[in-house]
Amino acid sequence: MTAPAILWVNYDAQNMKTLPHRRRVFSHIQNNYRSWERQERARALRASAKIPGRPKQKDATYRTGPPHNDALVEGISRTKQTTDSSDEGSRLMLMQARRRGQALSPVTILNRGNSDPFGACAVPITGEENSIVAFYRDILVPGAYRLDPKSKNSLASARAKVDWGVCSAGLRDEGTALAFIGSNAYLVAICTGSDTPRGQSLKKKSLICRTKSTAALRQKLARLSKIDAWTWWHIFMIWAAEIAAENVAAAQMHGHMLSKLVGEHFEKGGGLFDTFDEMGLTMIELLFFFLYADMNMASQLLVRPAFDVYEWLPKTFQPFLRAIEPILVPAPLDFCDLDPTIDSEEMSTCIKDCREIFTRWRRRWSNGLPAKSASMHVGWGQYRWCIALGRLVSRYCRFKELSESASGPELDYNYAQQYMALSAVKCSRALHQNHICGKNIWAGNVLETLRPLLEKSERPRDSPAWQKWKNARLWAFYVGARYEGREQQPALSSDLFDGWFHEQSARQVHDVGLLTWDDTVQILNAFLFDSSAQQAQRSWFQETMKLKAASIAEIGVSDKVVLGRAE
């Protein structure tokens, strides 16, 4: 039996102006009421049947919902004891009274809200849960997919509908629903303000939901003899929730659990284009969901990806890559040569791949293509981006471990590989992210990790290490300044010039001897550089250097005063 359809609408109990949604609600009821009525009548008819020699059976219920009000039913049963038990009308009245007893009382409705009056979800959907789910549907999904209200039939809209469809369907499973609510509760807390009373309350709710969902997953795995796609989705939702909450240990555990189960599926003969009828998704669609979470974990928490980006993923995606190669639209790749400090094949490949994805995305390379071809092009870009991002983070982790026992020039090299990898991660992540409610909820810990690295690797000016890595450090300072505070600030005032990266970027430009923005761009182009907002960046550079010159002048005047007093 198919589960009943769910209709989500924005509704405020304190605002009774329901006219904007009245037609949708009435249409939804009309489309589903007749089938529900037939099922109920058939259920009543089956319950009224008396089979000789079989004991009387209790009425079976098929949907989860609020507990039964047995006291009311028992009271009616006692009043009917004097009637003939074979009276069909009595039995039907008894069943109707039982159904009325299942309804929520007015007090319960006031306490719990009325966001799920038919009990279609596996967990209670109060007003707070409804606002969390609405946040995902109305704010997070449009922001993540960059939806255009004027283009409702675009590829992004289709992908967003698939995302929302599978997430809303997951609300029918208790563990999956708890993980989904817990994940978005934490994101709402970030947007609201983690230090506010509401933010603290939402973070606590997220922790409770994640804990309950993990317990439900443990019970589910112990009970099931075969792991299905919905169980994968349950693990995936907990994984995403722990990433949002920056719980590194739990995120890594669930990520590795999911990657192991998916790997076993392929080892048993599963294919990349297999369809899971219970979800209505293919294996490659699920993998793109999983990889996005994996890249969030890697780039936000700065840990190695759960899926192997060196061997397993390239091998698994070979059928897809072979299918798209004949139809892949060529992109003009007129890039500058890489800086000599990028001396490894792994790093240079990652930078070149990110450059190509930047160029294709900026030029809307999938626009105008047939739907299937456009979807394959977007999938190709997402795969290449995940591979590059995963290898950059893995490279950072590897050289972080090597720097613990290195010294001298080797230590300088290890430091440089780390801050170059982090700078590339920050650039590539920023291209594919929109701010949600004015905040970058996917920022992670990149800048907080990049600053100590640059401080530890600071060397005296004109020393061999400073000369060798001056361009790489300039690029790293620029990346930090670009995404420090408000992104793409066209002009800075003295009140905004308080960021460490801004100060260090201006100092490095001065020490290297650059005078104009065009001179600086020549160095930045040798790395990973987004030139889409040249005029804004030029204005930012000019304002920053003016403030730097004023700061140097003030220091010079104060030094002269001190010397005059000493004389």
C-alpha positions in Angstrom: 0.0 0.0 0.0 1.4 3.3 -1.0 1.9 5.9 1.7 -0.4 8.9 1.6 0.8 12.0 -0.2 2.1 14.9 1.9 1.4 18.5 1.2 3.6 21.1 2.9 2.3 24.6 3.2 3.4 27.6 5.2 0.8 28.2 8.0 0.8 30.4 11.1 -1.8 29.6 13.7 -1.7 33.2 14.8 -2.5 34.5 11.3 -5.7 33.0 9.9 -5.3 34.4 6.4 -5.1 31.0 4.7 -6.5 32.2 1.4 -3.2 31.9 -0.5 -3.1 28.1 0.3 -6.8 27.3 0.4 -7.1 26.2 -3.2 -4.0 24.0 -2.9 -5.3 22.4 0.3 -8.8 21.8 -1.1 -7.4 20.3 -4.3 -5.1 18.1 -2.3 -8.0 16.8 -0.1 -10.2 16.2 -3.2 -7.5 14.3 -4.9 -6.8 12.0 -2.0 -10.1 11.8 -0.1 -11.9 9.3 -2.3 -9.1 6.7 -2.2 -8.9 7.1 1.6 -12.7 6.7 1.9 -12.6 3.5 -0.1 -9.8 2.1 2.0 -11.7 2.9 5.2 -14.9 1.3 3.9 -13.1 -1.8 2.8 -11.4 -2.0 6.2 -14.7 -1.7 8.0 -16.2 -4.4 5.8 -13.4 -6.8 6.4 -13.6 -6.1 10.2 -17.3 -6.9 10.2 -16.9 -10.3 8.6 -17.6 -13.2 11.0 -15.7 -16.4 10.1 -17.0 -19.5 11.9 -14.5 -21.2 14.1 -12.1 -18.2 14.2 -11.8 -16.1 17.4 -12.7 -12.5 17.2 -9.8 -10.3 15.9 -8.9 -6.9 17.0 -9.0 -4.1 14.4 -5.7 -3.7 12.7 -4.3 -0.3 12.0 -1.9 0.5 9.3 -0.6 4.0 9.9 1.4 5.4 12.6 0.0 8.4 14.5 -1.1 9.6 17.9 -1.9 7.0 20.5 -5.5 5.7 20.7 -7.9 7.1 23.2 -9.0 3.8 24.6 -11.1 5.2 27.4 -13.6 6.7 25.0 -13.9 3.5 23.0 -14.3 1.4 26.2 -17.1 3.7 27.4 -18.9 3.3 24.1 -18.4 -0.4 24.2 -20.0 -0.7 27.6 -23.1 1.2 26.4 -23.3 -1.2 23.5 -23.1 -4.4 25.5 -26.9 -4.6 25.7 -27.3 -4.4 21.9 -27.2 -7.3 19.6 -23.6 -8.1 18.7 -24.6 -9.2 15.3 -26.1 -5.8 14.5 -24.0 -4.4 11.6 -24.8 -0.8 12.4 -23.5 -1.2 16.0 -20.2 -2.5 14.8 -19.8 0.4 12.3 -20.7 2.9 15.0 -18.1 1.3 17.3 -15.4 1.6 14.6 -16.3 5.3 13.9 -16.1 6.1 17.6 -12.7 4.4 17.7 -11.5 6.6 14.8 -12.9 9.7 16.5 -11.0 8.6 19.7 -7.7 8.7 17.7 -8.2 12.4 16.9 -6.2 15.0 18.8 -7.9 16.9 21.5 -8.0 20.7 21.4 -5.4 20.8 24.3 -3.1 18.6 22.4 -3.4 20.6 19.3 -2.5 23.8 21.2 0.5 22.1 22.8 1.9 20.3 19.8 0.8 22.4 16.8 -1.2 21.1 13.8 1.5 20.7 11.2 0.9 17.0 10.5 -2.8 16.5 11.4 -3.0 13.2 9.5 0.1 11.6 11.1 1.8 11.0 7.8 5.3 11.5 9.2 7.0 9.1 11.5 7.8 11.8 14.1 5.6 14.5 15.6 5.7 17.6 13.4 5.0 20.6 15.7 5.3 24.2 14.7 9.0 24.2 15.4 9.7 21.1 13.3 7.5 22.6 10.5 9.6 25.8 10.5 12.8 23.7 10.3 11.5 21.7 7.4 10.2 24.9 5.7 13.7 26.4 6.1 15.2 23.6 4.1 12.6 23.7 1.4 12.2 27.5 1.0 15.7 28.8 1.9 18.4 26.2 1.8 17.4 24.3 -1.4 16.9 27.5 -3.5 20.2 28.9 -2.2 22.2 25.7 -2.7 20.9 25.2 -6.3 20.8 28.9 -7.1 17.2 28.7 -8.3 15.9 31.4 -10.5 12.2 32.2 -9.8 11.7 33.1 -13.5 13.0 29.8 -14.7 10.9 27.0 -13.2 11.7 24.4 -15.8 15.5 24.6 -15.6 17.9 21.8 -14.8 18.6 23.3 -11.3 14.8 23.3 -10.6 14.6 19.6 -11.6 17.5 18.7 -9.4 16.0 20.7 -6.5 12.7 18.9 -6.8 14.5 15.5 -6.7 16.4 16.7 -3.5 13.2 17.9 -1.8 11.2 14.8 -2.9 13.6 12.3 -1.4 14.1 14.3 1.8 10.4 14.7 2.4 9.8 11.0 1.7 12.5 10.2 4.3 10.2 11.9 6.9 8.2 8.7 6.9 11.0 6.8 8.6 11.6 7.8 12.2 15.4 7.6 12.2 15.8 9.4 8.9 13.3 12.1 9.9 15.2 12.7 13.2 18.5 13.1 11.4 17.0 15.5 8.8 15.5 17.7 11.5 18.6 17.6 13.5 20.8 18.6 10.6 18.6 21.6 9.6 18.0 22.6 13.2 21.8 23.2 13.5 21.9 25.2 10.3 18.9 27.3 11.4 20.8 27.9 14.7 23.8 29.2 12.7 21.6 31.6 10.7 19.7 32.7 13.8 22.9 33.2 15.8 24.5 30.3 17.7 24.8 32.5 20.9 21.2 33.6 21.0 18.7 31.8 23.2 16.9 30.4 20.2 20.2 29.3 18.6 21.2 27.5 21.8 17.8 25.8 21.9 18.0 24.7 18.3 21.5 23.3 18.8 20.3 21.3 21.8 17.4 20.0 19.7 19.8 19.0 17.0 21.9 17.1 19.5 18.8 15.2 20.8 17.6 14.4 17.3 21.0 13.2 16.2 21.4 11.0 19.2 17.9 9.4 18.8 18.5 8.9 15.1 21.8 7.1 15.7 20.1 4.8 18.2 17.4 4.1 15.7 20.0 3.3 13.1 21.7 0.9 15.5 18.4 -1.0 16.0 17.7 -1.0 12.3 21.1 -2.5 11.4 20.6 -5.2 14.0 17.2 -6.1 12.8 17.7 -6.0 9.0 19.2 -9.0 7.1 19.8 -6.9 4.0 20.8 -3.3 3.8 18.6 -1.4 1.3 18.9 2.1 -0.2 16.7 3.7 2.4 19.2 2.5 5.1 21.9 4.2 3.1 19.9 7.3 3.1 19.4 7.1 6.9 23.2 6.9 7.3 23.7 9.7 4.9 21.3 12.0 6.8 23.1 11.4 10.1 26.4 12.0 8.3 25.2 15.3 7.0 23.8 16.2 10.4 27.2 15.5 12.1 29.0 17.5 9.5 26.7 20.5 10.0 27.3 20.2 13.8 31.1 19.9 13.2 31.3 16.7 15.1 34.4 15.3 13.5 34.5 11.8 15.0 30.9 11.1 14.4 31.0 12.5 10.8 34.0 10.4 9.9 32.5 7.3 11.4 29.2 7.5 9.4 31.1 8.6 6.3 33.3 5.5 6.4 30.3 3.3 7.2 28.5 4.5 4.2 31.5 4.3 1.8 32.0 0.7 3.0 28.4 -0.3 2.4 28.4 1.3 -1.1 31.7 -0.4 -1.9 30.2 -3.8 -0.9 27.2 -3.1 -3.3 29.6 -2.7 -6.2 31.7 -5.7 -5.2 28.5 -7.8 -5.4 27.9 -6.8 -9.0 26.0 -3.6 -8.5 26.3 -1.0 -11.3 26.6 2.8 -11.5 23.3 3.1 -13.3 21.2 0.6 -11.2 17.8 2.0 -10.2 16.4 1.6 -6.7 12.7 1.3 -7.2 12.0 2.0 -3.5 13.5 5.4 -3.8 13.1 6.2 -7.5 16.8 7.1 -7.8 19.7 5.6 -9.6 23.0 4.7 -8.0 24.8 7.6 -9.7 22.3 10.1 -8.3 22.8 8.7 -4.8 26.5 8.9 -5.2 26.3 12.5 -6.1 24.4 13.2 -2.9 27.0 11.2 -0.9 30.0 12.9 -2.6 28.6 16.4 -1.9 28.4 15.5 1.8 31.9 14.0 1.6 33.4 17.2 0.2 31.6 19.2 2.8 33.2 17.1 5.5 36.6 17.3 3.9 36.7 21.0 3.2 34.8 22.2 6.3 36.4 19.9 8.9 39.7 19.5 7.0 39.8 15.7 7.2 40.4 13.1 4.5 37.3 12.2 2.4 35.5 9.0 3.2 35.4 7.9 -0.4 38.7 7.1 -2.1 39.4 9.9 -4.6 42.5 8.3 -6.0 41.4 4.8 -7.1 37.8 3.8 -6.2 35.9 6.9 -7.5 37.8 7.1 -10.8 37.3 3.4 -11.4 33.6 3.5 -10.4 32.8 6.5 -12.6 34.5 5.1 -15.7 31.2 4.1 -17.4 29.9 7.6 -16.9 33.1 9.3 -18.1 33.1 7.1 -21.2 29.5 8.0 -21.9 30.0 11.8 -21.7 33.4 12.1 -23.5 31.8 12.1 -27.1 29.3 14.8 -26.2 31.4 17.0 -23.8 31.3 20.6 -25.0 34.8 21.9 -25.4 35.7 25.0 -23.5 38.4 27.6 -24.5 41.1 27.2 -22.0 43.4 30.2 -22.3 45.1 30.0 -18.9 48.4 31.4 -17.8 51.3 29.1 -16.9 51.5 27.9 -13.3 53.8 29.5 -10.8 57.1 27.6 -10.3 56.2 26.9 -6.7 53.5 24.5 -7.9 56.0 21.8 -8.7 54.1 18.6 -8.1 51.9 16.8 -10.6 49.1 16.3 -8.1 48.9 20.0 -7.2 49.2 21.2 -10.8 46.4 18.8 -11.9 44.1 20.0 -9.1 44.7 23.6 -10.0 44.1 23.0 -13.7 40.9 21.1 -13.1 39.6 23.8 -10.9 40.5 26.4 -13.5 38.6 24.5 -16.2 35.5 24.0 -13.9 35.6 27.8 -13.1 35.7 28.7 -16.8 33.0 26.3 -17.9 30.7 27.3 -15.0 31.2 31.1 -15.6 30.4 30.7 -19.3 27.2 28.7 -18.6 28.5 25.9 -20.7 25.4 23.6 -20.0 22.9 26.2 -21.1 20.9 25.4 -24.3 21.7 21.7 -24.2 19.0 19.0 -24.1 18.0 18.1 -20.6 19.8 14.7 -20.5 23.0 16.2 -22.0 22.9 19.2 -19.7 22.5 16.9 -16.7 25.5 14.8 -17.8 27.6 17.9 -18.2 26.7 19.1 -14.7 27.4 15.6 -13.3 30.8 15.6 -15.0 31.7 19.0 -13.5 30.5 17.8 -10.0 32.6 14.7 -10.3 35.8 16.6 -11.4 35.3 19.1 -8.6 34.9 16.4 -6.0 38.0 14.7 -7.1 40.1 17.9 -7.1 38.7 19.1 -3.8 39.2 15.7 -2.1 42.8 15.4 -3.3 43.6 19.0 -2.2 42.4 18.2 1.3 44.2 14.9 1.4 47.3 16.7 0.3 47.0 19.2 3.1 46.5 16.3 5.7 49.5 14.4 4.3 51.9 17.4 4.5 50.5 18.4 7.9 51.7 15.0 9.2 55.1 15.3 7.5 55.7 18.8 8.9 55.6 17.4 12.5 59.0 15.8 12.0 60.6 18.1 9.4 63.0 21.0 9.8 64.8 23.6 7.7 64.0 23.9 4.0 61.9 20.7 4.2 59.7 22.2 6.8 59.2 25.4 4.7 58.2 23.2 1.7 55.7 21.3 3.9 54.2 24.5 5.2 53.9 25.9 1.7 52.1 22.8 0.4 49.6 23.1 3.2 48.7 26.7 2.8 48.6 26.4 -1.0 46.2 23.4 -0.7 44.0 25.3 1.7 44.0 28.4 -0.5 42.9 26.3 -3.4 40.2 24.6 -1.3 38.8 28.0 -0.2 38.7 29.3 -3.8 37.0 26.3 -5.3 34.5 26.1 -2.4 33.6 29.7 -2.7 32.6 29.4 -6.4 29.9 26.8 -5.6 28.4 28.4 -2.5 25.8 31.1 -1.9 25.3 32.8 1.5 22.2 31.6 3.3 20.5 34.3 5.3 23.5 36.5 4.9 25.9 33.9 6.3 28.3 31.4 4.8 27.1 28.3 6.7 29.6 26.1 4.8 32.7 28.2 5.6 34.3 25.6 7.8 37.7 26.1 9.4 39.8 26.9 6.4 40.7 30.5 7.3 41.1 29.7 11.0 43.6 27.0 9.9 45.3 29.1 7.2 46.3 32.0 9.4 48.4 29.9 11.9 50.1 28.2 9.0 51.1 31.5 7.4 52.3 32.8 10.8 54.5 29.8 11.5 56.0 29.8 8.0 56.9 33.5 8.2 60.6 34.0 7.4 62.8 37.2 7.4 62.5 39.3 4.3 65.1 38.6 1.5 66.0 35.2 3.1 66.1 32.3 0.6 62.8 30.9 2.0 61.1 34.2 1.7 62.3 34.7 -1.9 61.2 31.2 -2.9 57.7 31.3 -1.5 56.8 35.0 -1.7 54.4 34.6 -4.6 52.6 31.6 -3.0 52.3 33.6 0.3 50.9 36.6 -1.6 48.2 34.4 -3.2 47.4 32.8 0.2 47.1 36.3 1.8 44.9 37.5 -1.1 42.6 34.5 -0.7 42.2 35.1 3.0 41.6 38.8 2.5 39.0 38.1 -0.2 36.9 35.9 2.0 37.6 37.5 5.3 34.5 39.1 6.7 32.1 40.2 4.0 32.8 38.6 0.7 33.7 40.7 -2.4 33.7 44.0 -0.6 34.0 46.6 -3.4 35.6 49.3 -1.2 36.9 49.3 2.4 36.7 52.1 5.0 39.0 52.4 7.9 36.3 50.8 10.1 36.4 47.7 8.0 40.2 47.5 7.7 40.7 45.4 10.8 41.2 42.0 9.3 44.5 40.2 9.7 44.5 38.9 6.2 43.9 42.4 4.8 46.8 43.8 6.6 49.2 40.9 5.7 48.0 41.0 2.0 48.8 44.7 1.8 52.2 44.2 3.5 53.1 41.4 1.2 52.2 43.4 -1.9 54.4 46.3 -0.6 57.3 44.0 0.3 57.2 42.2 -3.1 57.4 45.7 -4.7 54.1 45.7 -6.6 52.6 49.1 -7.4 49.3 48.4 -9.3 46.5 45.9 -9.3 47.5 44.8 -12.8 51.0 43.9 -11.5 49.4 41.9 -8.7 47.0 40.0 -11.1 49.9 38.7 -13.1 51.1 36.8 -10.0 47.6 35.7 -8.9 46.9 34.4 -12.4 49.7 31.9 -12.0 47.6 30.2 -9.2 43.8 29.8 -8.9 42.2 33.2 -9.5 38.7 34.3 -10.2 38.7 37.3 -12.5 34.9 37.6 -12.8 34.8 40.8 -10.7 37.8 42.7 -11.8 36.5 46.2 -11.2 35.3 45.5 -7.7 38.7 43.8 -6.8 40.6 46.7 -8.4 38.7 49.2 -6.1 39.3 46.9 -3.1 43.0 46.8 -3.9 43.3 50.5 -4.3 41.5 51.2 -1.0 43.6 48.6 0.8 46.9 50.0 -0.4 45.9 53.6 0.5 45.2 52.5 4.1 48.5 50.6 4.1 50.4 53.7 2.9 48.7 55.8 5.6 49.6 53.2 8.2 53.3 53.2 7.1 53.3 57.0 7.1 51.9 57.1 10.7 54.6 54.6 11.8 57.3 56.8 10.2 56.1 59.9 11.9 56.0 58.2 15.3 59.5 56.9 14.8 60.8 60.4 14.0 59.2 61.8 17.1 60.8 59.0 19.2 64.2 59.8 17.7 63.8 63.5 18.2 63.0 63.0 21.9 66.0 60.6 22.3 68.3 63.3 20.8 
